[in-house]
Amino acid sequence: MDRITKSLIAEMLVNQELNSQGDSKDFEKLVNYCVISNEYSKTFELSAVTVGDGGDTGIDGIAIIVNGQLIENKEEIDDLLDRNNSLEVTYTFIQAKTSSNFNSGDLNTFIFGVKDFFTESPSLVRNEDIERFAEISDYLYAKAPHFKDNPTIKLFYCTTGKWIGDQNLQAVINQGVIDLEQASLFEKVLFHPLGAKEIAASYRKTKEAISTTISFSNRVTLPSINGISEAYIGLLPFEEFKKILSDEDDNLVNVFEDNVRDFQGNNNDVNSGIEKTLNNPDSDLFSVLNNGVTIVASAISPTGDRFTIKDYQIVNGCQTSNVLFNNRNSEFINNVNVPIKIIATDDDEIKNRITLATNNQTPIKKEQLASLTGFQRSLEQYYNSYSGDSKLYYERRSKQYNSDSSVLKTRIITVPYQIKSFSAMFLNTPHTVTSFFGTIVNKLNEGKAQIFTPDHVYSPYYTSAFGYFKLETFFRRREIDSSYKKVRFHILMLFRMLNQANELPEFNSKKMDKYCQVLLDLLNDENTALKAFKECIGVIDRADFDKSDKQDIKLLSKTKNLVDEANRSAPHNISHK
């Protein structure tokens, strides 16, 4: 293995807080991280896509991306279908070999494993991870009537060598592509052989702040404004606007400020109205019917009509942008001009004011938007008040810490996992956090979600996230059996119940800080925390609860069984409301 690849592995292991498992396993993780980071626009758990082990059918990594979301269970598919009415699917399969050459036998094994993955009667022995992904895939194909197009499939075969386009190896690849195409399951079949040079380039790309270059001729320069280095307003042809939304592989990039307000799908009047306009011969009316998109960047570099915008976020127009992207292949899309405002500023307060002032097409009510945006920013600041071993990073914006190599990736808490950990630990609802977190927005809008409420104190959010981080640390170190990972959110609920004898205060009460500190003190002591989590596992083992039964994990009645067993185990507890 060359020195550059070794150094990339060393940095990745530190950032992911992983122990080395030898060159082969370490290289698999590096490749999975590089490939999927460049295929998927949001932060993800490396363990969720790594499948290489006994019974891996010649596959080391799998990612199934549906409507821009990395899918981990079937329920997320139903959620996305309810919100979007259609499914856009991409499969990514990875094989990583530390050999310095590309081997036709290994290539054939990889291709055969992928083909076997999609057969109704597989011939290869499958491990638990392959089984899980195959079950998701089967469920997806059962929803085939809702596909926008047949899925795209991408295969990445990676070694530490150099790809030189060997004719014999290319013939193996070409035949594999033909075989997959003949299955009539895919719209596109793409095969990418990557050597050490390409992997290094992919790794560096994961650390770059997002930037793009557009042709912006139909514009007006706004006059000098205090706190803003430059600003422009105008109309941008869709073909140019698409460069802001997607990468060179036509993947949607996540550039949406405050991602808790993620795309709401077409099941609302605003978004369905936009889609109807885009798919009509009079789609050129879009520019006068739509309020447009506001982009805030850290820098804008104009050269004539060519504008390079760096480190940018769409602070208004998330819904519009997603509908435009989803309809990028519409017959009439090239008639569309997008009203756009591009602003360069590093002032967070100005950025916040722009976000609040320009959002008036979002399905969230204006006053809720203001409080939600403010709460997210304040929660991020609260996280920043901790240091040392207690340090976590709250990721309001997808991949906002990617360019900072000093940030350990395992200490990043995304919005979905903040919601899941808080809901499990403090709302006693671990059975409800299996589906895609975007549904929380509907509950926020209806006033039904007891989360991110303006008067809440921040300590329970941080505490639940820190509990999640510590539990994941023990899983990574293999100090807790990985079979309990399926019920990690149930463990978080039990951790609070077994270790806090006082009644749960109101979330807006100052008593909550003191309540949480008891839990944080336990979590900050490695030995005590490990012992406490193992006591939670004991409750799960004793209760009428089967952790291997997917239905048990989702049932309120089974969660109540855990609560009852916890009360028997800790009779001193006053209340677990």
C-alpha positions in Angstrom: 0.0 0.0 0.0 1.4 3.4 -1.0 2.3 6.1 1.6 -0.5 8.5 0.6 -3.2 5.9 1.0 -1.8 4.9 4.4 -1.8 8.5 5.5 -5.4 8.9 4.4 -6.4 5.8 6.3 -4.6 7.1 9.4 -6.4 10.4 9.3 -9.8 8.8 8.7 -9.4 6.4 11.6 -8.6 9.4 13.9 -11.6 11.4 12.6 -13.9 8.4 12.9 -12.4 7.4 16.3 -11.9 3.9 15.0 -9.2 1.4 16.0 -7.2 -0.2 13.1 -8.4 -3.7 12.1 -5.6 -4.3 9.7 -4.9 -2.9 6.2 -7.7 -4.8 4.5 -10.6 -3.7 6.8 -9.1 -0.2 7.2 -9.0 0.3 3.4 -12.6 -0.9 3.1 -13.7 1.8 5.5 -11.6 4.5 3.7 -13.1 3.5 0.3 -16.7 3.4 1.7 -16.3 6.8 3.3 -14.8 8.4 0.1 -17.3 6.9 -2.3 -20.5 7.4 -0.4 -19.4 10.9 0.8 -19.2 11.9 -2.8 -22.5 10.2 -3.7 -24.6 11.4 -0.7 -25.0 15.0 0.3 -25.5 14.5 4.0 -23.5 13.2 7.0 -23.9 9.5 7.5 -22.6 6.8 9.9 -19.9 4.7 8.3 -21.0 1.6 10.1 -24.4 1.9 8.4 -23.0 1.3 4.9 -20.1 -1.1 5.7 -21.1 -4.7 5.0 -17.7 -6.4 4.3 -17.4 -9.5 6.5 -18.2 -13.2 6.3 -21.1 -13.8 4.0 -20.7 -10.4 2.3 -21.2 -11.9 -1.2 -18.2 -10.1 -2.5 -19.5 -6.7 -1.5 -17.9 -4.3 1.1 -20.2 -1.3 1.0 -23.8 -0.6 0.1 -25.8 2.6 0.0 -29.5 2.8 -1.1 -30.4 6.4 -1.7 -34.1 7.2 -2.2 -35.3 10.8 -3.0 -32.0 12.0 -1.7 -32.1 10.1 1.6 -29.8 7.3 2.7 -32.2 4.5 3.6 -31.6 2.3 6.7 -35.0 0.6 7.0 -38.3 0.0 5.1 -40.4 2.5 7.0 -38.4 5.4 5.6 -39.5 4.4 2.1 -43.2 4.7 3.2 -42.5 8.0 4.7 -40.8 9.4 1.6 -43.6 8.0 -0.6 -46.2 9.6 1.5 -44.4 13.0 1.2 -43.4 12.8 -2.5 -45.8 10.5 -4.3 -42.9 9.0 -6.2 -39.5 7.3 -5.7 -36.1 8.1 -7.2 -33.7 5.4 -6.4 -29.9 5.0 -6.7 -28.0 1.9 -5.6 -24.2 2.1 -4.8 -22.2 -1.1 -4.4 -18.5 -1.1 -3.4 -15.7 -3.6 -3.4 -12.3 -2.7 -2.0 -9.1 -4.7 -2.4 -5.7 -3.7 -1.0 -3.9 -5.4 -3.9 -1.8 -3.1 -6.2 -3.5 -4.4 -9.3 -6.9 -5.0 -10.7 -7.8 -8.7 -10.7 -10.3 -10.2 -13.1 -11.3 -12.9 -10.6 -12.1 -10.4 -7.9 -14.0 -8.3 -10.5 -16.1 -11.3 -11.5 -16.8 -12.1 -7.8 -17.9 -8.6 -7.1 -20.2 -8.5 -10.2 -21.7 -11.9 -9.4 -22.4 -10.8 -5.8 -24.2 -7.7 -7.1 -26.3 -9.8 -9.6 -27.1 -12.3 -6.8 -28.2 -9.5 -4.6 -31.1 -8.7 -6.9 -32.2 -12.3 -7.7 -35.4 -13.6 -6.1 -33.7 -16.9 -5.2 -30.1 -15.9 -4.2 -27.4 -18.6 -4.3 -24.8 -17.0 -2.1 -24.8 -17.1 1.7 -25.7 -13.7 3.1 -24.6 -12.0 6.4 -27.0 -10.0 8.4 -26.1 -6.7 6.8 -26.6 -8.0 3.2 -29.9 -9.5 4.3 -31.0 -6.1 5.7 -30.2 -4.3 2.5 -31.8 -7.0 0.4 -35.0 -6.7 2.4 -35.0 -3.0 1.8 -34.4 -3.5 -1.9 -37.2 -6.1 -2.2 -39.6 -3.7 -0.5 -38.5 -0.9 -2.9 -39.2 -3.0 -6.0 -42.6 -3.9 -4.5 -43.2 -0.1 -4.8 -42.1 -0.1 -8.5 -45.3 1.5 -9.7 -44.2 4.6 -7.9 -40.7 4.8 -9.5 -40.1 8.0 -11.5 -37.7 5.8 -13.5 -36.1 2.5 -12.9 -33.3 2.8 -10.3 -29.7 3.8 -11.2 -27.0 1.4 -10.1 -23.4 2.3 -9.5 -20.6 -0.1 -8.9 -17.2 0.9 -7.6 -14.3 -1.5 -7.7 -11.3 0.0 -5.8 -7.7 -1.1 -5.4 -4.5 0.6 -4.2 -3.1 0.2 -7.8 -3.5 2.2 -11.0 -6.3 1.7 -13.5 -4.9 1.7 -17.0 -7.9 0.5 -18.9 -6.6 -3.0 -19.5 -8.6 -4.5 -22.4 -9.3 -7.9 -20.7 -10.5 -6.2 -17.5 -12.6 -3.8 -19.4 -14.2 -6.7 -21.2 -15.1 -8.3 -17.8 -16.7 -4.9 -16.7 -18.6 -4.5 -20.0 -20.0 -8.0 -19.7 -21.1 -7.3 -16.1 -22.8 -4.1 -17.1 -24.6 -6.0 -20.0 -25.8 -8.7 -17.6 -27.2 -6.1 -15.2 -28.8 -4.2 -18.0 -30.5 -7.4 -19.2 -32.1 -7.9 -15.8 -34.4 -4.9 -16.9 -34.3 -3.6 -13.3 -32.2 -0.5 -13.9 -32.4 2.7 -15.9 -28.7 3.2 -15.9 -25.8 0.8 -14.9 -22.5 2.6 -14.2 -19.2 0.9 -13.3 -16.3 2.9 -11.8 -12.8 1.3 -11.4 -10.8 3.4 -8.9 -7.1 3.3 -8.1 -5.1 4.9 -5.4 -5.0 8.3 -7.3 -8.8 8.5 -7.7 -9.4 7.5 -4.1 -7.0 10.2 -2.8 -8.9 12.7 -5.0 -12.2 11.6 -3.6 -11.0 11.9 -0.1 -9.7 15.4 -0.6 -13.1 16.3 -2.2 -14.9 15.3 1.0 -13.1 18.1 2.8 -13.7 20.9 0.3 -16.3 23.6 1.0 -18.9 23.6 -1.7 -18.5 25.9 -4.6 -19.8 26.2 -8.2 -19.4 28.5 -11.2 -22.5 29.8 -13.1 -23.1 32.1 -16.0 -25.2 35.0 -14.6 -25.8 37.6 -17.3 -29.3 38.7 -16.5 -28.5 40.5 -13.2 -28.5 43.7 -11.3 -25.8 44.7 -8.8 -27.2 45.8 -5.5 -25.8 49.0 -4.0 -23.3 48.9 -1.1 -24.8 47.5 2.1 -23.2 47.4 5.5 -22.1 43.9 6.5 -22.5 42.5 2.9 -19.5 42.4 0.6 -21.5 42.1 -2.5 -25.0 41.2 -3.7 -26.8 40.5 -6.9 -30.4 40.0 -8.0 -31.6 38.6 -11.4 -32.9 35.7 -13.4 -30.9 32.5 -13.9 -31.8 30.0 -16.6 -32.6 26.6 -15.1 -29.6 25.0 -16.8 -27.3 27.3 -14.8 -29.4 27.1 -11.6 -29.0 23.3 -11.7 -25.2 23.8 -11.2 -26.0 25.3 -7.8 -28.2 22.3 -6.8 -26.3 19.3 -8.2 -22.8 17.9 -8.7 -21.2 16.6 -12.0 -22.9 13.2 -11.4 -26.3 14.8 -11.2 -26.6 14.1 -7.4 -28.5 16.7 -5.4 -26.1 18.6 -3.1 -27.4 19.6 0.3 -27.1 23.3 0.5 -30.1 24.1 2.6 -29.8 26.2 5.7 -31.3 24.7 8.9 -31.9 21.2 7.5 -34.7 20.5 10.0 -36.9 22.2 7.4 -36.0 19.6 4.9 -37.9 19.2 1.7 -41.6 18.7 2.4 -42.5 16.8 -0.8 -45.2 17.6 -3.2 -48.1 16.8 -0.9 -48.8 20.5 -0.2 -50.4 23.2 -2.3 -47.3 25.3 -2.8 -45.0 22.5 -4.0 -47.7 20.8 -6.1 -48.4 24.2 -7.7 -44.8 24.7 -8.6 -44.6 21.2 -10.1 -47.7 21.8 -12.2 -46.2 25.0 -13.6 -42.9 23.3 -14.5 -44.7 20.6 -16.5 -46.8 22.8 -18.6 -46.0 24.5 -22.0 -46.3 27.9 -20.2 -43.5 27.0 -17.7 -41.9 30.3 -18.6 -44.4 31.9 -16.2 -42.5 30.4 -13.4 -40.3 33.5 -13.0 -43.3 35.7 -12.3 -45.3 33.2 -10.2 -42.4 32.3 -7.8 -40.7 34.4 -5.2 -37.4 32.8 -6.1 -34.3 31.6 -4.3 -32.0 33.4 -1.9 -28.4 32.2 -1.6 -25.9 33.4 1.0 -22.2 32.6 0.2 -19.0 33.4 2.1 -17.5 34.7 -1.2 -18.5 35.6 -4.7 -15.8 35.8 -7.5 -17.2 37.4 -10.7 -15.3 37.4 -14.0 -17.5 39.0 -16.6 -20.7 37.0 -16.5 -19.0 34.0 -14.9 -19.7 33.9 -11.1 -18.0 31.5 -8.7 -19.8 31.2 -5.5 -18.1 29.6 -2.5 -19.3 28.0 0.7 -22.9 28.8 -0.1 -26.3 27.9 1.4 -29.8 28.3 0.1 -31.5 30.2 3.0 -34.8 30.7 1.2 -36.2 28.4 -1.5 -35.5 24.9 -0.2 -39.0 23.8 -1.4 -38.7 25.5 -4.8 -35.2 24.2 -5.3 -36.1 20.6 -4.6 -39.2 20.7 -6.8 -37.0 22.2 -9.6 -34.4 19.5 -9.2 -37.1 16.7 -9.1 -38.4 18.0 -12.4 -35.1 18.6 -14.0 -36.0 16.3 -16.9 -39.4 17.9 -17.6 -40.1 18.6 -21.2 -40.5 22.3 -20.5 -37.9 22.8 -17.9 -35.5 24.7 -20.2 -38.1 27.5 -20.6 -37.7 28.3 -16.9 -35.8 31.2 -15.4 -35.3 31.2 -11.7 -35.6 34.5 -9.8 -32.4 34.5 -7.7 -30.7 36.7 -5.1 -27.0 36.0 -4.3 -25.5 37.6 -1.3 -21.9 37.4 0.1 -21.6 37.9 3.9 -19.8 36.3 6.8 -22.1 38.0 9.4 -24.3 35.3 11.0 -26.8 37.8 12.3 -27.4 39.3 8.8 -27.7 35.8 7.4 -30.3 34.9 10.1 -32.3 38.1 9.3 -32.2 37.3 5.6 -33.4 33.7 6.3 -36.4 34.9 8.4 -37.3 37.8 6.1 -37.3 35.8 2.8 -39.1 32.7 3.9 -42.8 33.2 3.1 -43.5 30.2 0.9 -42.5 27.5 3.4 -45.2 25.3 4.8 -44.1 26.2 8.3 -45.9 29.2 9.8 -43.7 32.4 9.9 -43.6 32.6 13.7 -42.7 28.9 14.0 -40.0 29.4 11.4 -38.5 32.2 13.4 -38.5 30.3 16.7 -37.2 27.1 15.0 -34.3 28.8 13.2 -33.4 30.7 16.4 -33.6 27.5 18.5 -31.3 25.6 16.2 -28.7 28.4 16.2 -28.9 28.7 20.0 -28.6 24.9 20.4 -25.5 24.9 18.3 -24.0 27.6 20.5 -24.9 25.6 23.6 -23.0 22.6 22.2 -20.1 24.9 21.7 -20.0 25.8 25.4 -18.6 22.3 26.1 -15.0 21.3 25.5 -12.5 18.5 26.0 -14.0 15.0 26.2 -17.5 16.5 26.5 -17.2 18.3 23.2 -19.9 17.6 20.5 -20.7 19.4 17.3 -24.4 20.1 16.4 -24.7 20.0 12.7 -27.6 22.4 11.6 -26.4 22.4 8.0 -25.4 19.1 6.3 -21.7 18.6 6.2 -21.0 22.0 7.8 -17.9 20.6 9.5 -16.5 18.6 6.6 -13.8 21.0 5.7 -12.5 21.2 9.3 -10.1 18.3 9.8 -9.9 19.0 13.6 -13.5 17.9 14.1 -13.8 14.2 14.9 -16.7 13.0 12.7 -18.0 10.7 15.5 -18.7 13.8 17.6 -21.0 15.4 15.1 -24.7 15.2 16.0 -27.0 15.6 13.0 -30.5 17.0 13.2 -32.1 13.5 12.7 -30.1 12.0 15.5 -30.7 14.9 17.8 -34.5 14.3 17.3 -34.2 10.6 17.7 -32.0 10.7 20.9 -34.1 13.4 22.5 -37.4 11.7 21.7 -36.1 8.4 23.0 -34.4 9.6 26.2 -36.8 12.3 27.3 -40.1 11.6 25.6 -40.0 7.8 26.1 -40.7 7.1 22.4 -37.8 5.0 21.1 -40.3 2.9 19.1 -41.3 6.0 16.9 -37.8 7.0 15.7 -37.3 4.4 13.0 -38.7 6.4 10.2 -37.2 9.4 8.3 -37.0 12.4 10.6 -38.5 14.8 8.1 -42.0 13.9 9.3 -41.2 15.9 12.4 -41.8 19.0 10.4 -45.5 18.1 9.9 -45.8 17.6 13.6 -44.0 20.9 14.3 -46.4 22.7 11.9 -49.4 21.1 13.6 -48.1 21.9 17.1 -48.0 18.2 18.0 -44.2 17.7 18.5 -42.8 18.5 21.9 -39.4 19.3 20.5 -37.4 22.4 19.5 -39.9 24.5 21.4 -38.7 28.1 22.0 -38.9 28.0 25.8 -37.1 24.7 26.2 -33.8 24.7 27.9 -31.0 23.1 25.9 -29.6 20.7 28.5 -31.8 17.7 27.7 -30.9 18.0 24.0 -27.2 18.0 24.6 -27.6 15.2 27.3 -29.5 12.9 25.0 -27.0 13.5 22.2 -24.0 12.9 24.5 -25.7 9.7 25.7 -26.0 8.6 22.1 -22.4 9.5 21.4 -21.1 7.5 24.4 -23.3 4.5 23.5 -22.0 4.6 19.9 -18.4 4.8 21.3 -18.9 1.5 23.3 -20.3 -0.1 20.2 -17.3 1.0 18.1 -14.9 -0.4 20.8 -16.9 -3.6 20.9 -17.4 -3.2 24.6 -21.1 -3.6 24.0 -22.4 -6.4 21.7 -23.3 -5.0 18.3 -26.6 -7.0 18.3 -28.0 -4.3 20.8 -27.4 -1.5 18.2 -30.9 -2.1 16.9 -32.3 -1.0 20.3 -29.9 1.8 21.0 -32.7 4.3 21.4 -34.5 2.0 23.8 -31.2 1.9 25.8 -31.1 5.7 26.0 -34.6 5.7 27.4 -33.7 3.1 30.0 -30.5 4.9 30.9 -32.4 8.0 32.1 -35.0 5.8 33.9 -32.5 3.8 35.8 -30.1 6.6 36.8 -32.3 9.5 37.7 -34.6 9.0 40.7 -36.2 12.5 40.5 -39.3 13.3 38.7 -38.7 14.6 35.2 -39.0 18.4 35.3 -40.8 20.5 32.6 -38.6 21.1 29.6 -38.7 24.9 30.2 -37.7 24.6 33.9 -34.4 25.5 35.3 -34.6 22.3 37.3 -33.9 20.4 34.1 -30.3 21.6 34.0 -29.7 20.0 37.4 -31.6 16.9 36.4 -29.5 16.4 33.3 -26.2 17.1 35.1 -26.7 13.9 37.2 -26.9 11.9 33.9 -23.9 13.8 32.4 -21.8 13.0 35.4 -22.4 9.3 34.9 -21.8 9.6 31.2 -18.5 11.4 31.7 -17.1 8.5 33.7 -16.1 5.8 31.2 -16.4 2.8 33.6 -19.6 4.1 35.3 -21.3 4.8 31.9 -20.4 1.4 30.5 -21.8 -0.3 33.6 -25.0 1.8 33.4 -25.5 0.9 29.8 -25.0 -2.8 30.5 -27.7 -2.5 33.3 -30.0 -1.2 30.6 -29.2 -4.2 28.5 -30.1 -6.4 31.4 -33.5 -4.9 31.5 -34.0 -5.6 27.8 -32.9 -9.2 28.3 -35.3 -9.7 31.2 -38.3 -7.9 29.8 -41.0 -9.3 27.5 -39.1 -7.8 24.6 -37.3 -9.4 21.7 -34.6 -7.2 20.4 -34.2 -9.3 17.2 -37.9 -8.9 16.4 -38.4 -5.8 14.2 -42.0 -5.5 15.2 -41.2 -5.5 19.0 -38.8 -2.6 18.4 -41.6 -0.5 16.9 -44.5 -1.3 19.3 -45.6 1.0 22.1 -46.8 -2.0 24.1 -43.3 -3.5 24.0 -41.8 -0.1 25.1 -44.2 -0.2 28.0 -42.8 -3.7 28.9 -39.4 -2.2 29.1 -40.7 0.7 31.3 -42.3 -1.8 33.6 -39.2 -3.9 33.9 -37.1 -0.7 34.5 -39.5 0.2 37.4 -39.0 -3.2 38.9 -35.3 -2.9 38.5 -35.2 0.6 40.0 -38.1 0.8 42.5 -36.6 4.0 44.0 -37.6 6.0 40.9 -40.4 8.4 41.5 -41.6 9.0 38.0 -40.6 8.2 34.4 -43.2 10.3 32.7 
